[in-house]
C-alpha cells in the first residue's frame, strides 16, 4: 500500500513515539485499538492501528482511505473525533477520542430495555449525528449498537467509519456492506442503496 502524502492527512505532527500504550481495548479484522496517553500530557486517546498487508489482502484500501478522509471533515458533538493520523511502513494509525462508557450493545445486554425517557435521548442524539453525516454527503453503512459508544456523561457517540462512503444525492451504491442483522432490505437484496439505508439501521439499533 503506497504512502499517503502529508497534505492529505488531518494533522501529521506526531508519530508512534509520541504515545504511551496503556492497554488493548478492542480488536478488528485489520488490527487493534489501544488506549494510549500522549507523552508529556494527561491526554488519553483511542489509537486504531491497522496493518497495511491485511488491508491490501482484503482489498479494503479504498475503505481505509475513506475512513480517514471522512473523519477529517466531521465535527459533531455526538460523533467520535479524529485527533491525529499518521503511518509507518507497515501500519496506519488513527488517533481518536477515547470514549470510556462502553457501547450501546453492552448496555442493552446488561440492563435490558432502556427507560423510555433515556431511549428518547439516545435516539435524538443518534438521529442528530446521522443527519449531520447525511448533510455532509456521508453514509455510515454500518450503524448498530456496537458502533454507538456512551461517553462519561452518558451521551451517545457514533464511531467506526470503516464502511462509510461519501455519496452524491443522485447516485446509489451497490456495495454489499454492513452487518446483516441491521442491514436495510435493499442492501440485502442487492438492489442498490442510498442514505435511507442508514435510517433503517438506526431503527433496528434503538427500537
Secondary structure, 3 states (H helix, E strand, C coil): CCCCCHHHCCCCCCCHHHEEEEEEEEECCCEEEEEEEECCCCCEEEEEEEEHHHHHHCCCHHHHHHHHHHHHHCCCCCECCEEEEEECCCEEEEEEECCCCCEHHHHHHHHCCCCHHHHHHHHHHHHHHHHHHHHCCEECCCCCHHHEEECCCCCEEECCCCCCEECCCCCCECCCCCCHHHCCHHHHCCCCECCHHHHHHHHHHHC
